Amino acid sequence: MAHAAVKKNEKKYGRIHFIIRSRLLKGLREKTMNLGDIADDEKLKLYLPQACSYCGTTQNLSIDHLIPTKKGGANKGENFVWACRICNSKKGAMDIIEWYQKKGQFPPLLLLRRYLKIAIEFCQEKGLMDTVLSEAPELPFSLSSIPTNYPQPGELTLWIIELR
Ligand SMILES: [Zn+2]
């Protein structure tokens, strides 16, 4: 939905964006649709400089996990991002979305997209897609930290580079 709005440079989400979202949600529930391949993100990263995903520095980089392994995040490619030592230590035990929520910032779209994809795939694997939240088991990601208010398309950040 955000992707479509950004592509068309819309100032507000219109009816068409909500139709896209409803179709995607229905398709995910019925398993007739998949989210875009993480390989798209990986391809994009080849064009972008190797830099901290949070502040953009190219110094003192290490591999960070979107969802910390201590919370059950996977030790595999789609959960990896580059982070500098300073951001890594500031983020501490929080996951990426909790950290952005604490900072009062909207997360970059590519990080949010990966986070949501990991969360949705986890729920599909565990058969939790139609589970009421209060009855769900402990989850490795923080559903309450996922933003519910989205900025206007022109205010979104794709990665660490502004979209404008
Ligand atoms: Zn950094």
Backbone and ligand atoms as CSV (ligand in chain L), in Angstrom:
chain,resi,resn,atom,element,x,y,z
A,1,MET,N,N,0.836,-1.194,0.000
A,1,MET,CA,C,0.000,0.000,0.000
A,1,MET,C,C,0.881,1.258,0.000
A,2,ALA,N,N,1.824,1.319,0.938
A,2,ALA,CA,C,2.734,2.471,0.993
A,2,ALA,C,C,3.565,2.525,-0.279
A,3,HIS,N,N,3.990,1.349,-0.741
A,3,HIS,CA,C,4.812,1.259,-1.938
A,3,HIS,C,C,4.062,1.863,-3.139
A,4,ALA,N,N,2.795,1.486,-3.275
A,4,ALA,CA,C,1.985,1.984,-4.388
A,4,ALA,C,C,1.799,3.495,-4.282
A,5,ALA,N,N,1.592,3.967,-3.081
A,5,ALA,CA,C,1.386,5.404,-2.867
A,5,ALA,C,C,2.665,6.184,-3.177
A,6,VAL,N,N,3.799,5.639,-2.739
A,6,VAL,CA,C,5.080,6.307,-2.981
A,6,VAL,C,C,5.369,6.353,-4.475
A,7,LYS,N,N,5.107,5.230,-5.146
A,7,LYS,CA,C,5.370,5.124,-6.589
A,7,LYS,C,C,4.604,6.195,-7.368
A,8,LYS,N,N,3.366,6.427,-6.960
A,8,LYS,CA,C,2.541,7.399,-7.676
A,8,LYS,C,C,2.666,8.804,-7.086
A,9,ASN,N,N,3.516,8.925,-6.047
A,9,ASN,CA,C,3.728,10.211,-5.401
A,9,ASN,C,C,2.430,10.821,-4.868
A,10,GLU,N,N,1.565,9.960,-4.309
A,10,GLU,CA,C,0.295,10.427,-3.748
A,10,GLU,C,C,0.542,11.099,-2.404
A,11,LYS,N,N,-0.247,12.105,-2.095
A,11,LYS,CA,C,-0.088,12.791,-0.817
A,11,LYS,C,C,-0.857,12.086,0.293
A,12,LYS,N,N,-1.918,11.382,-0.090
A,12,LYS,CA,C,-2.738,10.673,0.902
A,12,LYS,C,C,-3.039,9.277,0.385
A,13,TYR,N,N,-3.334,8.369,1.298
A,13,TYR,CA,C,-3.786,7.061,0.853
A,13,TYR,C,C,-5.217,7.193,0.343
A,14,GLY,N,N,-5.447,6.670,-0.814
A,14,GLY,CA,C,-6.797,6.715,-1.381
A,14,GLY,C,C,-7.459,5.361,-1.296
A,15,ARG,N,N,-8.662,5.303,-1.873
A,15,ARG,CA,C,-9.445,4.073,-1.874
A,15,ARG,C,C,-8.653,2.911,-2.469
A,16,ILE,N,N,-7.911,3.204,-3.537
A,16,ILE,CA,C,-7.150,2.147,-4.229
A,16,ILE,C,C,-6.123,1.494,-3.290
A,17,HIS,N,N,-5.506,2.286,-2.399
A,17,HIS,CA,C,-4.494,1.729,-1.490
A,17,HIS,C,C,-5.120,0.793,-0.470
A,18,PHE,N,N,-6.325,1.133,-0.041
A,18,PHE,CA,C,-6.998,0.264,0.926
A,18,PHE,C,C,-7.494,-1.010,0.249
A,19,ILE,N,N,-7.840,-0.892,-1.051
A,19,ILE,CA,C,-8.225,-2.089,-1.812
A,19,ILE,C,C,-7.002,-3.005,-1.946
A,20,ILE,N,N,-5.824,-2.417,-2.247
A,20,ILE,CA,C,-4.584,-3.210,-2.355
A,20,ILE,C,C,-4.316,-3.929,-1.035
A,21,ARG,N,N,-4.445,-3.189,0.066
A,21,ARG,CA,C,-4.165,-3.786,1.383
A,21,ARG,C,C,-5.141,-4.927,1.693
A,22,SER,N,N,-6.425,-4.715,1.404
A,22,SER,CA,C,-7.424,-5.753,1.679
A,22,SER,C,C,-7.153,-6.998,0.859
A,23,ARG,N,N,-6.793,-6.805,-0.415
A,23,ARG,CA,C,-6.499,-7.970,-1.282
A,23,ARG,C,C,-5.277,-8.721,-0.777
A,24,LEU,N,N,-4.249,-7.976,-0.368
A,24,LEU,CA,C,-3.027,-8.626,0.120
A,24,LEU,C,C,-3.328,-9.436,1.384
A,25,LEU,N,N,-4.077,-8.830,2.301
A,25,LEU,CA,C,-4.409,-9.516,3.548
A,25,LEU,C,C,-5.208,-10.798,3.269
A,26,LYS,N,N,-6.185,-10.684,2.370
A,26,LYS,CA,C,-7.002,-11.848,1.993
A,26,LYS,C,C,-6.105,-12.915,1.350
A,27,GLY,N,N,-5.211,-12.473,0.449
A,27,GLY,CA,C,-4.319,-13.401,-0.245
A,27,GLY,C,C,-3.366,-14.107,0.714
A,28,LEU,N,N,-2.890,-13.373,1.728
A,28,LEU,CA,C,-1.982,-13.977,2.714
A,28,LEU,C,C,-2.720,-15.005,3.558
A,29,ARG,N,N,-3.967,-14.667,3.952
A,29,ARG,CA,C,-4.777,-15.598,4.747
A,29,ARG,C,C,-5.046,-16.883,3.977
A,30,GLU,N,N,-5.384,-16.715,2.697
A,30,GLU,CA,C,-5.745,-17.880,1.876
A,30,GLU,C,C,-4.531,-18.526,1.224
A,31,LYS,N,N,-3.359,-17.958,1.485
A,31,LYS,CA,C,-2.097,-18.463,0.937
A,31,LYS,C,C,-2.086,-18.480,-0.589
A,32,THR,N,N,-2.802,-17.538,-1.201
A,32,THR,CA,C,-2.747,-17.422,-2.658
A,32,THR,C,C,-1.752,-16.325,-3.050
A,33,MET,N,N,-1.287,-15.542,-2.062
A,33,MET,CA,C,-0.308,-14.492,-2.337
A,33,MET,C,C,0.842,-14.584,-1.350
A,34,ASN,N,N,2.013,-14.136,-1.790
A,34,ASN,CA,C,3.183,-14.056,-0.921
A,34,ASN,C,C,3.692,-12.634,-0.914
A,35,LEU,N,N,4.355,-12.265,0.153
A,35,LEU,CA,C,5.018,-10.963,0.138
A,35,LEU,C,C,6.209,-11.054,-0.802
A,36,GLY,N,N,6.631,-9.939,-1.333
A,36,GLY,CA,C,7.767,-9.910,-2.256
A,36,GLY,C,C,8.977,-10.605,-1.651
A,37,ASP,N,N,9.773,-11.177,-2.491
A,37,ASP,CA,C,10.934,-11.928,-2.044
A,37,ASP,C,C,11.932,-10.996,-1.355
A,38,ILE,N,N,12.525,-11.487,-0.266
A,38,ILE,CA,C,13.560,-10.729,0.429
A,38,ILE,C,C,14.729,-10.461,-0.527
A,39,ALA,N,N,14.868,-11.286,-1.552
A,39,ALA,CA,C,15.934,-11.075,-2.532
A,39,ALA,C,C,15.854,-9.680,-3.150
A,40,ASP,N,N,14.641,-9.108,-3.255
A,40,ASP,CA,C,14.506,-7.742,-3.762
A,40,ASP,C,C,15.289,-6.766,-2.878
A,41,ASP,N,N,15.160,-6.949,-1.558
A,41,ASP,CA,C,15.893,-6.103,-0.617
A,41,ASP,C,C,17.397,-6.311,-0.786
A,42,GLU,N,N,17.768,-7.581,-0.952
A,42,GLU,CA,C,19.190,-7.903,-1.077
A,42,GLU,C,C,19.759,-7.260,-2.337
A,43,LYS,N,N,18.982,-7.287,-3.417
A,43,LYS,CA,C,19.433,-6.672,-4.668
A,43,LYS,C,C,19.637,-5.166,-4.456
A,44,LEU,N,N,18.658,-4.567,-3.769
A,44,LEU,CA,C,18.727,-3.130,-3.529
A,44,LEU,C,C,19.969,-2.785,-2.709
A,45,LYS,N,N,20.266,-3.661,-1.727
A,45,LYS,CA,C,21.414,-3.402,-0.860
A,45,LYS,C,C,22.731,-3.406,-1.633
A,46,LEU,N,N,22.762,-4.136,-2.752
A,46,LEU,CA,C,23.981,-4.151,-3.565
A,46,LEU,C,C,24.235,-2.771,-4.180
A,47,TYR,N,N,23.158,-2.038,-4.455
A,47,TYR,CA,C,23.311,-0.707,-5.033
A,47,TYR,C,C,23.629,0.336,-3.972
A,48,LEU,N,N,23.195,0.053,-2.751
A,48,LEU,CA,C,23.389,1.010,-1.666
A,48,LEU,C,C,24.769,0.803,-1.041
A,49,PRO,N,N,25.334,1.852,-0.463
A,49,PRO,CA,C,26.644,1.666,0.170
A,49,PRO,C,C,26.529,0.734,1.372
A,50,GLN,N,N,27.616,0.003,1.650
A,50,GLN,CA,C,27.633,-0.846,2.841
A,50,GLN,C,C,27.751,0.086,4.038
A,51,ALA,N,N,26.633,0.231,4.766
A,51,ALA,CA,C,26.581,1.252,5.804
A,51,ALA,C,C,25.624,0.825,6.911
A,52,CYS,N,N,25.774,1.472,8.060
A,52,CYS,CA,C,24.872,1.200,9.176
A,52,CYS,C,C,23.428,1.469,8.726
A,53,SER,N,N,22.541,0.526,8.984
A,53,SER,CA,C,21.140,0.656,8.552
A,53,SER,C,C,20.400,1.728,9.330
A,54,TYR,N,N,20.984,2.165,10.437
A,54,TYR,CA,C,20.277,3.111,11.306
A,54,TYR,C,C,20.785,4.541,11.150
A,55,CYS,N,N,22.125,4.723,11.022
A,55,CYS,CA,C,22.652,6.095,10.957
A,55,CYS,C,C,23.417,6.376,9.672
A,56,GLY,N,N,23.771,5.332,8.925
A,56,GLY,CA,C,24.417,5.544,7.631
A,56,GLY,C,C,25.938,5.589,7.656
A,57,THR,N,N,26.550,5.472,8.841
A,57,THR,CA,C,28.014,5.505,8.876
A,57,THR,C,C,28.578,4.226,8.231
A,58,THR,N,N,29.816,4.341,7.724
A,58,THR,CA,C,30.461,3.164,7.141
A,58,THR,C,C,31.579,2.640,8.060
A,59,GLN,N,N,31.660,3.223,9.260
A,59,GLN,CA,C,32.720,2.853,10.210
A,59,GLN,C,C,32.235,1.817,11.232
A,60,ASN,N,N,33.157,0.923,11.630
A,60,ASN,CA,C,32.898,-0.043,12.714
A,60,ASN,C,C,31.604,-0.831,12.529
A,61,LEU,N,N,31.437,-1.421,11.352
A,61,LEU,CA,C,30.194,-2.149,11.070
A,61,LEU,C,C,30.251,-3.579,11.583
A,62,SER,N,N,29.101,-4.055,12.009
A,62,SER,CA,C,28.974,-5.468,12.335
A,62,SER,C,C,27.566,-5.915,11.944
A,63,ILE,N,N,27.341,-7.218,11.983
A,63,ILE,CA,C,26.020,-7.749,11.634
A,63,ILE,C,C,25.097,-7.594,12.835
A,64,ASP,N,N,23.926,-7.053,12.597
A,64,ASP,CA,C,22.932,-6.919,13.661
A,64,ASP,C,C,21.700,-7.736,13.269
A,65,HIS,N,N,20.889,-8.072,14.260
A,65,HIS,CA,C,19.656,-8.821,14.002
A,65,HIS,C,C,18.464,-7.886,14.140
A,66,LEU,N,N,17.545,-7.913,13.173
A,66,LEU,CA,C,16.319,-7.114,13.279
A,66,LEU,C,C,15.568,-7.539,14.530
A,67,ILE,N,N,15.405,-8.843,14.683
A,67,ILE,CA,C,14.802,-9.404,15.890
A,67,ILE,C,C,15.918,-10.134,16.635
A,68,PRO,N,N,16.282,-9.662,17.853
A,68,PRO,CA,C,17.431,-10.254,18.560
A,68,PRO,C,C,17.280,-11.772,18.732
A,69,THR,N,N,18.398,-12.469,18.621
A,69,THR,CA,C,18.351,-13.935,18.773
A,69,THR,C,C,17.886,-14.325,20.179
A,70,LYS,N,N,18.174,-13.471,21.167
A,70,LYS,CA,C,17.727,-13.758,22.539
A,70,LYS,C,C,16.213,-13.834,22.632
A,71,LYS,N,N,15.534,-13.087,21.731
A,71,LYS,CA,C,14.063,-13.109,21.727
A,71,LYS,C,C,13.509,-14.156,20.773
A,72,GLY,N,N,14.394,-14.900,20.128
A,72,GLY,CA,C,13.929,-15.941,19.212
A,72,GLY,C,C,14.084,-15.575,17.747
A,73,GLY,N,N,14.768,-14.451,17.461
A,73,GLY,CA,C,15.045,-14.078,16.071
A,73,GLY,C,C,15.967,-15.102,15.423
A,74,ALA,N,N,15.752,-15.350,14.131
A,74,ALA,CA,C,16.525,-16.375,13.433
A,74,ALA,C,C,17.927,-15.870,13.112
A,75,ASN,N,N,18.879,-16.818,13.080
A,75,ASN,CA,C,20.249,-16.483,12.706
A,75,ASN,C,C,20.400,-16.702,11.217
A,76,LYS,N,N,19.606,-15.977,10.429
A,76,LYS,CA,C,19.706,-16.152,8.979
A,76,LYS,C,C,19.521,-14.821,8.256
A,77,GLY,N,N,19.845,-14.853,6.974
A,77,GLY,CA,C,19.979,-13.661,6.139
A,77,GLY,C,C,18.898,-12.621,6.288
A,78,GLU,N,N,17.631,-13.041,6.266
A,78,GLU,CA,C,16.578,-12.029,6.254
A,78,GLU,C,C,16.481,-11.274,7.583
A,79,ASN,N,N,17.110,-11.819,8.618
A,79,ASN,CA,C,17.087,-11.145,9.927
A,79,ASN,C,C,18.354,-10.303,10.152
A,80,PHE,N,N,19.265,-10.273,9.157
A,80,PHE,CA,C,20.534,-9.554,9.309
A,80,PHE,C,C,20.494,-8.156,8.704
A,81,VAL,N,N,21.083,-7.204,9.377
A,81,VAL,CA,C,21.347,-5.885,8.799
A,81,VAL,C,C,22.728,-5.428,9.274
A,82,TRP,N,N,23.313,-4.452,8.544
A,82,TRP,CA,C,24.547,-3.845,9.009
A,82,TRP,C,C,24.208,-2.817,10.085
A,83,ALA,N,N,25.006,-2.792,11.136
A,83,ALA,CA,C,24.841,-1.747,12.153
A,83,ALA,C,C,26.215,-1.346,12.660
A,84,CYS,N,N,26.375,-0.079,12.988
A,84,CYS,CA,C,27.653,0.357,13.564
A,84,CYS,C,C,27.650,0.032,15.057
A,85,ARG,N,N,28.825,0.080,15.650
A,85,ARG,CA,C,28.958,-0.297,17.057
A,85,ARG,C,C,28.111,0.623,17.958
A,86,ILE,N,N,28.079,1.910,17.632
A,86,ILE,CA,C,27.352,2.870,18.469
A,86,ILE,C,C,25.839,2.584,18.445
A,87,CYS,N,N,25.272,2.423,17.242
A,87,CYS,CA,C,23.830,2.138,17.136
A,87,CYS,C,C,23.500,0.797,17.782
A,88,ASN,N,N,24.379,-0.183,17.536
A,88,ASN,CA,C,24.158,-1.519,18.083
A,88,ASN,C,C,24.064,-1.466,19.606
A,89,SER,N,N,24.951,-0.692,20.238
A,89,SER,CA,C,24.924,-0.655,21.703
A,89,SER,C,C,23.768,0.204,22.206
A,90,LYS,N,N,23.384,1.272,21.444
A,90,LYS,CA,C,22.216,2.070,21.849
A,90,LYS,C,C,20.939,1.233,21.784
A,91,LYS,N,N,20.843,0.396,20.762
A,91,LYS,CA,C,19.646,-0.420,20.551
A,91,LYS,C,C,19.538,-1.502,21.633
A,92,GLY,N,N,20.701,-2.014,22.077
A,92,GLY,CA,C,20.746,-2.994,23.156
A,92,GLY,C,C,19.890,-4.212,22.876
A,93,ALA,N,N,19.051,-4.592,23.854
A,93,ALA,CA,C,18.257,-5.812,23.726
A,93,ALA,C,C,16.932,-5.585,22.998
A,94,MET,N,N,16.664,-4.301,22.640
A,94,MET,CA,C,15.396,-4.026,21.949
A,94,MET,C,C,15.447,-4.558,20.528
A,95,ASP,N,N,14.277,-4.844,19.949
A,95,ASP,CA,C,14.301,-5.129,18.529
A,95,ASP,C,C,14.145,-3.807,17.781
A,96,ILE,N,N,14.350,-3.895,16.495
A,96,ILE,CA,C,14.414,-2.688,15.665
A,96,ILE,C,C,13.168,-1.798,15.770
A,97,ILE,N,N,11.993,-2.418,15.776
A,97,ILE,CA,C,10.762,-1.637,15.778
A,97,ILE,C,C,10.517,-1.012,17.159
A,98,GLU,N,N,10.856,-1.765,18.203
A,98,GLU,CA,C,10.753,-1.211,19.566
A,98,GLU,C,C,11.675,-0.004,19.711
A,99,TRP,N,N,12.871,-0.124,19.093
A,99,TRP,CA,C,13.865,0.946,19.202
A,99,TRP,C,C,13.366,2.211,18.504
A,100,TYR,N,N,12.825,2.061,17.292
A,100,TYR,CA,C,12.292,3.237,16.583
A,100,TYR,C,C,11.107,3.833,17.337
A,101,GLN,N,N,10.281,2.972,17.936
A,101,GLN,CA,C,9.140,3.470,18.722
A,101,GLN,C,C,9.652,4.299,19.896
A,102,LYS,N,N,10.695,3.796,20.572
A,102,LYS,CA,C,11.268,4.509,21.716
A,102,LYS,C,C,11.847,5.857,21.286
A,103,LYS,N,N,12.446,5.869,20.090
A,103,LYS,CA,C,13.027,7.119,19.574
A,103,LYS,C,C,11.963,8.077,19.037
A,104,GLY,N,N,10.718,7.589,18.908
A,104,GLY,CA,C,9.635,8.413,18.381
A,104,GLY,C,C,9.768,8.657,16.884
A,105,GLN,N,N,10.425,7.729,16.188
A,105,GLN,CA,C,10.614,7.881,14.733
A,105,GLN,C,C,9.913,6.744,13.998
A,106,PHE,N,N,9.487,7.042,12.774
A,106,PHE,CA,C,8.911,5.997,11.941
A,106,PHE,C,C,10.063,5.218,11.302
A,107,PRO,N,N,10.038,3.870,11.382
A,107,PRO,CA,C,11.178,3.107,10.857
A,107,PRO,C,C,11.287,3.211,9.339
A,108,PRO,N,N,12.514,3.090,8.793
A,108,PRO,CA,C,12.662,3.055,7.334
A,108,PRO,C,C,11.830,1.907,6.752
A,109,LEU,N,N,11.232,2.142,5.585
A,109,LEU,CA,C,10.308,1.172,4.997
A,109,LEU,C,C,10.908,-0.211,4.802
A,110,LEU,N,N,12.186,-0.268,4.353
A,110,LEU,CA,C,12.754,-1.594,4.087
A,110,LEU,C,C,12.936,-2.400,5.363
A,111,LEU,N,N,13.269,-1.726,6.456
A,111,LEU,CA,C,13.404,-2.432,7.733
A,111,LEU,C,C,12.037,-2.893,8.223
A,112,LEU,N,N,11.036,-2.007,8.109
A,112,LEU,CA,C,9.682,-2.358,8.550
A,112,LEU,C,C,9.129,-3.517,7.713
A,113,ARG,N,N,9.373,-3.456,6.404
A,113,ARG,CA,C,8.886,-4.497,5.506
A,113,ARG,C,C,9.478,-5.857,5.877
A,114,ARG,N,N,10.786,-5.892,6.144
A,114,ARG,CA,C,11.431,-7.150,6.519
A,114,ARG,C,C,10.871,-7.658,7.850
A,115,TYR,N,N,10.687,-6.745,8.783
A,115,TYR,CA,C,10.173,-7.104,10.104
A,115,TYR,C,C,8.785,-7.732,9.974
A,116,LEU,N,N,7.923,-7.074,9.175
A,116,LEU,CA,C,6.562,-7.582,8.989
A,116,LEU,C,C,6.575,-8.934,8.288
A,117,LYS,N,N,7.484,-9.067,7.328
A,117,LYS,CA,C,7.570,-10.335,6.596
A,117,LYS,C,C,7.978,-11.473,7.547
A,118,ILE,N,N,8.973,-11.201,8.397
A,118,ILE,CA,C,9.407,-12.208,9.376
A,118,ILE,C,C,8.233,-12.565,10.299
A,119,ALA,N,N,7.507,-11.523,10.760
A,119,ALA,CA,C,6.378,-11.745,11.679
A,119,ALA,C,C,5.273,-12.562,11.002
A,120,ILE,N,N,4.940,-12.213,9.766
A,120,ILE,CA,C,3.864,-12.919,9.055
A,120,ILE,C,C,4.265,-14.366,8.778
A,121,GLU,N,N,5.511,-14.575,8.339
A,121,GLU,CA,C,5.950,-15.949,8.062
A,121,GLU,C,C,5.962,-16.795,9.333
A,122,PHE,N,N,6.356,-16.193,10.448
A,122,PHE,CA,C,6.341,-16.896,11.728
A,122,PHE,C,C,4.916,-17.338,12.055
A,123,CYS,N,N,3.954,-16.406,11.913
A,123,CYS,CA,C,2.553,-16.711,12.236
A,123,CYS,C,C,1.965,-17.743,11.282
A,124,GLN,N,N,2.359,-17.684,10.005
A,124,GLN,CA,C,1.873,-18.691,9.051
A,124,GLN,C,C,2.412,-20.074,9.419
A,125,GLU,N,N,3.732,-20.141,9.730
A,125,GLU,CA,C,4.351,-21.419,10.086
A,125,GLU,C,C,3.707,-22.033,11.322
A,126,LYS,N,N,3.376,-21.178,12.299
A,126,LYS,CA,C,2.819,-21.679,13.566
A,126,LYS,C,C,1.294,-21.766,13.533
A,127,GLY,N,N,0.684,-21.433,12.391
A,127,GLY,CA,C,-0.775,-21.490,12.269
A,127,GLY,C,C,-1.490,-20.467,13.142
A,128,LEU,N,N,-0.902,-19.268,13.261
A,128,LEU,CA,C,-1.460,-18.257,14.170
A,128,LEU,C,C,-2.197,-17.122,13.457
A,129,MET,N,N,-2.357,-17.231,12.135
A,129,MET,CA,C,-2.889,-16.091,11.385
A,129,MET,C,C,-4.274,-15.654,11.852
A,130,ASP,N,N,-5.101,-16.567,12.322
A,130,ASP,CA,C,-6.451,-16.199,12.762
A,130,ASP,C,C,-6.595,-16.244,14.279
A,131,THR,N,N,-5.460,-16.279,14.988
A,131,THR,CA,C,-5.499,-16.348,16.450
A,131,THR,C,C,-5.751,-14.956,17.039
A,132,VAL,N,N,-6.618,-14.907,18.036
A,132,VAL,CA,C,-6.847,-13.643,18.741
A,132,VAL,C,C,-5.578,-13.334,19.538
A,133,LEU,N,N,-5.155,-12.076,19.504
A,133,LEU,CA,C,-3.883,-11.691,20.102
A,133,LEU,C,C,-3.767,-12.117,21.571
A,134,SER,N,N,-4.876,-11.955,22.324
A,134,SER,CA,C,-4.821,-12.287,23.753
A,134,SER,C,C,-4.629,-13.788,23.993
A,135,GLU,N,N,-4.892,-14.597,22.950
A,135,GLU,CA,C,-4.726,-16.050,23.093
A,135,GLU,C,C,-3.449,-16.559,22.426
A,136,ALA,N,N,-2.665,-15.645,21.856
A,136,ALA,CA,C,-1.447,-16.053,21.149
A,136,ALA,C,C,-0.349,-16.416,22.149
A,137,PRO,N,N,0.535,-17.348,21.767
A,137,PRO,CA,C,1.681,-17.648,22.645
A,137,PRO,C,C,2.656,-16.470,22.627
A,138,GLU,N,N,3.714,-16.548,23.414
A,138,GLU,CA,C,4.710,-15.472,23.415
A,138,GLU,C,C,5.375,-15.407,22.035
A,139,LEU,N,N,5.422,-14.197,21.476
A,139,LEU,CA,C,5.947,-14.027,20.115
A,139,LEU,C,C,7.344,-13.397,20.168
A,140,PRO,N,N,8.219,-13.741,19.203
A,140,PRO,CA,C,9.575,-13.171,19.215
A,140,PRO,C,C,9.627,-11.711,18.771
A,141,PHE,N,N,8.533,-11.197,18.247
A,141,PHE,CA,C,8.501,-9.811,17.785
A,141,PHE,C,C,7.445,-9.053,18.579
A,142,SER,N,N,7.460,-7.734,18.461
A,142,SER,CA,C,6.605,-6.902,19.293
A,142,SER,C,C,5.471,-6.301,18.459
A,143,LEU,N,N,4.305,-6.944,18.477
A,143,LEU,CA,C,3.181,-6.451,17.670
A,143,LEU,C,C,2.738,-5.059,18.118
A,144,SER,N,N,2.834,-4.783,19.424
A,144,SER,CA,C,2.362,-3.490,19.919
A,144,SER,C,C,3.272,-2.338,19.485
A,145,SER,N,N,4.489,-2.662,19.022
A,145,SER,CA,C,5.402,-1.606,18.573
A,145,SER,C,C,5.261,-1.295,17.090
A,146,ILE,N,N,4.538,-2.127,16.366
A,146,ILE,CA,C,4.369,-1.877,14.923
A,146,ILE,C,C,3.511,-0.629,14.762
A,147,PRO,N,N,4.005,0.354,13.986
A,147,PRO,CA,C,3.259,1.613,13.882
A,147,PRO,C,C,1.869,1.416,13.270
A,148,THR,N,N,0.894,2.153,13.801
A,148,THR,CA,C,-0.463,2.105,13.244
A,148,THR,C,C,-0.772,3.387,12.474
A,149,ASN,N,N,-0.001,4.434,12.718
A,149,ASN,CA,C,-0.151,5.675,11.949
A,149,ASN,C,C,1.036,5.821,11.008
A,150,TYR,N,N,0.722,5.963,9.733
A,150,TYR,CA,C,1.777,6.063,8.734
A,150,TYR,C,C,1.933,7.504,8.282
A,151,PRO,N,N,3.197,7.946,8.104
A,151,PRO,CA,C,3.398,9.305,7.592
A,151,PRO,C,C,2.958,9.402,6.132
A,152,GLN,N,N,2.846,10.609,5.624
A,152,GLN,CA,C,2.532,10.797,4.206
A,152,GLN,C,C,3.666,10.188,3.373
A,153,PRO,N,N,3.337,9.682,2.169
A,153,PRO,CA,C,4.378,9.027,1.347
A,153,PRO,C,C,5.651,9.849,1.188
A,154,GLY,N,N,5.544,11.153,1.011
A,154,GLY,CA,C,6.736,11.983,0.813
A,154,GLY,C,C,7.614,12.090,2.050
A,155,GLU,N,N,7.075,11.691,3.208
A,155,GLU,CA,C,7.847,11.778,4.450
A,155,GLU,C,C,8.496,10.445,4.828
A,156,LEU,N,N,8.241,9.405,4.034
A,156,LEU,CA,C,8.784,8.086,4.356
A,156,LEU,C,C,10.247,7.989,3.962
A,157,THR,N,N,10.982,7.180,4.694
A,157,THR,CA,C,12.373,6.900,4.383
A,157,THR,C,C,12.463,5.460,3.919
A,158,LEU,N,N,13.080,5.240,2.765
A,158,LEU,CA,C,13.146,3.878,2.236
A,158,LEU,C,C,14.190,3.043,2.984
A,159,TRP,N,N,15.387,3.575,3.052
A,159,TRP,CA,C,16.424,2.811,3.732
A,159,TRP,C,C,17.086,3.807,4.672
A,160,ILE,N,N,18.266,4.221,4.395
A,160,ILE,CA,C,18.835,5.314,5.178
A,160,ILE,C,C,18.895,6.545,4.289
A,161,ILE,N,N,18.419,6.375,3.054
A,161,ILE,CA,C,18.440,7.472,2.081
A,161,ILE,C,C,17.016,7.967,1.909
A,162,GLU,N,N,16.822,9.272,1.951
A,162,GLU,CA,C,15.484,9.840,1.782
A,162,GLU,C,C,14.942,9.521,0.402
A,163,LEU,N,N,13.626,9.349,0.310
A,163,LEU,CA,C,13.006,9.020,-0.971
A,163,LEU,C,C,12.962,10.200,-1.928
A,164,ARG,N,N,12.912,11.416,-1.375
A,164,ARG,CA,C,12.749,12.589,-2.241
A,164,ARG,C,C,13.918,12.796,-3.183
L,1,ZN,ZN,ZN,24.866,3.550,13.237
